[in-house]
Amino acid sequence: MTDTIPEIAIIGAGIAGLTAAATLRKIGLDAHIYEQAQAFARIGAGIQMNPNAMKILRGLGLEEHIRGIGFRPEVGYNREWDTGQITYLHPMGAKIEQRFGAPDISLHRAALHSALLSINPTAILHLGKKLVGIDRTGTRYLLAFADGTRVEADAVIGADGVHSTVLEFLFGTGEPRFTGQVAYRAIYRTELLGTKIDDRVKWWGRDRHIVSYKVDPRRQELYFIASTPEPDFKVESWSASGDLDQMRAAFADFHPQARVILDACPEVRKWALVERDPLARWSEDRIVLIGDACHPMLPYMAQGAGSSMEDAVVLARCLDGKDLDGFAEAFRRFERNRKERTSRIQLGARQNIWMRTAPDTAWLYDYDAWTVPLD
């Protein structure tokens, strides 16, 4: 191995990019992160850290922090949209932790992002850097940004989401496919409800559903996501405002305990749900994709963030001990070890039947990216 430390560029400072930077530091590599946003906003969104994701946070030294700021439900309810009948009661709390070796915790997405941000040096983060091009210059890559700046790197990790510029540069796959479904989502104070509701619940409709859960230890904040068909709406933005009356009308026939979640909401965001089919390839030479850039998932299995974090850990393990000449093969090895699992999750989320009745959770939650055998 040479003494030269490779210069790695990570495109995107979301959960995938920040986890990748942190895991690379654990094996003695450094990377700079280039993020198109000028600043990070606390958009109202919740997130579930299932046991497989919590194991990653444990390895990064963040488990206790997440336990302290998140909420650990004792049970997850699955109910029929009209009668409220329970279709499946998912055991959580101490039971899920005992079975899979890690808890299941809900929290504000921005809190998770801040935690990951805190374990990375501020000097490696570059905001306002929208990638517009990648060119090969000899053995290196020249990254061009919309503000006119250019950066050279020995390797590139595309963690830039479902509309990945790095993906388009590599394979030219075009825009993701709109599913015809939209998602309304919000976080608000539980005192607005005026009544008690399930700590975590999914209300299953014929072609629409509502998921809600608490996101803090004191049960003071509630997150919900409500998915419904709106084939003419195609704005794929996490910050677009939604119409409360339109949202409530879409669920007017739902059970009163489900409707109260929407009725109490003071404001809501709305975005179009898009997806891609599993890709044939994730890498080319010393450029590799991770997270939503290569396997975007619908939110119906709560694994988008977790699978992106798994990617980061397995990628770092494949790079451990490799010099620059070994990066291309390490990227291919990473791809081989991750593609079957992420494709299974992608296609499973597309079906949207996860947790309606008792599922086989072992294959999903038993997985530990730090220790799983690699080929």
Long-range contacts (C-beta under 8 A, 24 or more apart in sequence): 1-321, 1-322, 1-323, 2-323, 2-324, 4-323, 4-324, 5-29, 5-30, 6-154, 6-155, 6-323, 6-324, 6-327, 7-32, 7-152, 7-153, 7-154, 7-155, 8-32, 8-153, 8-154, 8-155, 8-156, 8-157, 9-34, 9-141, 9-143, 9-151, 9-153, 9-155, 9-156, 9-157, 10-34, 10-156, 10-157, 10-159, 11-131, 11-143, 11-156, 11-157, 11-158, 11-159, 11-160, 11-164, 11-165, 11-166, 12-36, 12-158, 12-159, 12-160, 12-161, 12-291, 12-293, 13-37, 13-40, 13-117, 13-125, 13-127, 14-113, 14-159, 14-161, 14-291, 14-292, 14-308, 15-112, 15-113, 15-116, 15-291, 15-305, 15-308, 15-309, 16-159, 16-290, 16-291, 16-292, 16-293, 16-308, 16-309, 16-311, 16-312, 17-157, 17-159, 17-160, 17-291, 18-113, 18-116, 18-117, 18-120, 19-56, 19-60, 19-116, 19-308, 19-309, 19-312, 19-313, 20-157, 20-159, 20-290, 20-311, 20-312, 20-315, 20-316, 21-120, 21-124, 22-60, 22-116, 22-119, 22-120, 22-312, 23-60, 23-312, 23-313, 23-315, 23-316, 24-316, 24-319, 25-120, 26-60, 26-316, 27-316, 27-317, 27-319, 27-320, 27-321, 29-316, 29-319, 30-124, 31-124, 31-157, 32-124, 32-125, 32-126, 32-151, 32-153, 33-120, 33-124, 33-125, 33-126, 34-126, 34-129, 34-131, 34-143, 34-145, 34-151, 35-125, 35-126, 35-127, 35-128, 35-129, 36-128, 36-129, 36-130, 36-131, 36-146, 36-160, 37-127, 37-128, 38-127, 38-128, 39-127, 40-110, 40-113, 40-117, 41-239, 42-108, 42-110, 43-109, 43-110, 43-238, 43-239, 43-269, 44-185, 44-186, 44-187, 44-188, 44-223, 44-269, 45-108, 45-109, 45-110, 45-185, 45-187, 45-223, 45-238, 45-269, 46-106, 46-107, 46-108, 46-109, 46-185, 46-187, 46-213, 46-215, 46-223, 46-225, 47-106, 47-107, 47-108, 47-109, 47-112, 47-302, 47-305, 48-104, 48-105, 48-106, 48-213, 48-302, 49-104, 49-105, 49-106, 49-107, 49-112, 49-305, 49-306, 50-104, 50-302, 50-303, 50-306, 50-364, 50-365, 51-96, 51-97, 51-100, 51-101, 51-102, 51-103, 51-104, 51-365, 51-366, 52-100, 52-102, 52-306, 52-310, 52-364, 52-365, 52-366, 52-367, 52-368, 52-369, 53-305, 53-306, 53-309, 53-310, 54-102, 54-103, 54-104, 54-105, 55-101, 55-102, 55-368, 55-369, 55-370, 56-306, 56-309, 56-310, 56-312, 56-313, 56-369, 56-370, 57-115, 57-309, 58-102, 59-313, 59-370, 60-116, 60-119, 61-119, 62-115, 62-116, 62-119, 63-102, 65-115, 66-105, 66-107, 66-112, 66-115, 67-103, 67-105, 68-217, 69-107, 69-111, 69-216, 69-217, 70-105, 70-106, 70-107, 70-111, 70-215, 70-216, 70-217, 71-105, 71-106, 71-107, 71-199, 71-213, 71-214, 71-215, 71-216, 71-217, 71-219, 72-103, 72-104, 72-105, 72-106, 73-104, 73-106, 73-199, 73-200, 73-213, 73-214, 74-199, 75-199, 75-200, 76-200, 76-201, 76-202, 76-355, 77-198, 77-200, 77-201, 77-202, 78-201, 78-202, 78-204, 78-355, 78-356, 78-357, 79-198, 79-201, 79-202, 79-203, 79-204, 79-255, 79-258, 80-203, 80-204, 80-255, 81-203, 81-204, 81-205, 81-206, 81-208, 81-209, 81-253, 81-254, 81-255, 81-258, 82-253, 82-254, 82-255, 83-255, 84-255, 84-257, 84-258, 87-204, 87-356, 87-357, 88-355, 88-356, 88-357, 88-358, 90-355, 92-200, 96-365, 99-365, 100-361, 100-362, 100-365, 100-366, 101-368, 106-200, 106-213, 106-214, 106-215, 106-223, 107-215, 107-216, 108-187, 108-215, 108-216, 108-221, 108-223, 109-305, 112-305, 131-160, 131-165, 131-166, 132-165, 133-169, 134-166, 134-169, 134-287, 141-286, 141-287, 154-286, 154-324, 154-327, 155-286, 155-287, 155-288, 155-324, 155-327, 156-286, 156-287, 156-288, 157-287, 157-288, 157-289, 157-290, 157-315, 158-287, 158-288, 158-289, 158-290, 158-293, 158-294, 159-289, 159-290, 159-291, 159-293, 159-308, 160-293, 161-291, 161-292, 161-293, 161-296, 162-236, 162-274, 162-276, 162-292, 162-293, 162-296, 163-236, 164-289, 164-292, 164-293, 164-294, 166-287, 166-289, 166-293, 167-279, 167-289, 167-293, 167-294, 169-287, 170-281, 170-283, 170-284, 170-287, 170-289, 171-279, 171-281, 171-284, 173-276, 173-279, 175-274, 176-236, 176-274, 176-275, 176-276, 176-296, 177-274, 177-275, 177-276, 178-234, 178-236, 178-272, 178-273, 178-274, 179-272, 179-273, 179-274, 179-275, 179-298, 180-229, 180-230, 180-231, 181-227, 181-228, 181-229, 181-230, 181-272, 181-273, 182-227, 182-228, 182-229, 182-230, 182-233, 182-270, 182-271, 182-272, 182-273, 183-225, 183-226, 183-227, 183-270, 183-271, 183-273, 183-299, 184-224, 184-225, 184-226, 184-227, 184-228, 184-242, 184-247, 184-262, 184-268, 184-269, 184-270, 185-223, 185-224, 185-225, 185-226, 185-268, 185-269, 185-270, 185-271, 186-223, 186-224, 186-265, 186-266, 186-267, 186-268, 186-269, 187-215, 187-221, 187-222, 187-223, 188-221, 188-222, 188-264, 188-265, 188-266, 189-220, 189-221, 189-222, 190-214, 190-219, 190-220, 190-221, 190-222, 191-220, 192-264, 192-265, 192-266, 193-222, 193-260, 193-261, 193-264, 194-260, 194-264, 195-260, 197-222, 197-257, 197-260, 197-261, 202-355, 202-356, 203-254, 203-255, 203-258, 204-356, 205-251, 205-254, 208-250, 208-251, 209-352, 210-251, 210-254, 210-258, 210-261, 210-262, 212-261, 222-261, 224-261, 224-262, 224-265, 225-299, 226-250, 226-251, 226-262, 227-273, 227-299, 230-272, 233-270, 233-272, 234-272, 235-270, 235-271, 235-272, 236-271, 236-272, 236-274, 237-271, 238-269, 238-271, 239-269, 240-269, 240-270, 240-271, 241-267, 241-268, 241-269, 241-270, 242-268, 242-269, 242-270, 243-268, 243-270, 244-268, 273-298, 273-299, 275-346, 275-350, 277-346, 278-339, 278-342, 278-343, 278-346, 278-347, 281-335, 282-331, 282-334, 282-335, 282-338, 282-339, 283-328, 283-331, 283-332, 283-334, 283-335, 285-328, 286-324, 286-327, 286-328, 286-331, 287-331, 288-315, 288-331, 288-334, 288-335, 290-315, 294-342, 295-342, 295-343, 295-345, 295-346, 296-346, 297-342, 297-345, 297-346, 297-349, 298-349, 298-350, 298-352, 299-349, 300-349, 300-350, 300-351, 300-352, 300-354, 301-345, 301-348, 301-349, 301-354, 301-364, 303-345, 303-349, 303-364, 307-341, 307-342, 307-345, 309-369, 310-338, 310-341, 310-367, 310-369, 311-338, 311-342, 313-369, 313-370, 314-338, 314-369, 314-372, 314-374, 317-369, 317-370, 317-374, 318-374, 333-374, 333-375, 336-375, 337-372, 337-374, 337-375, 341-367
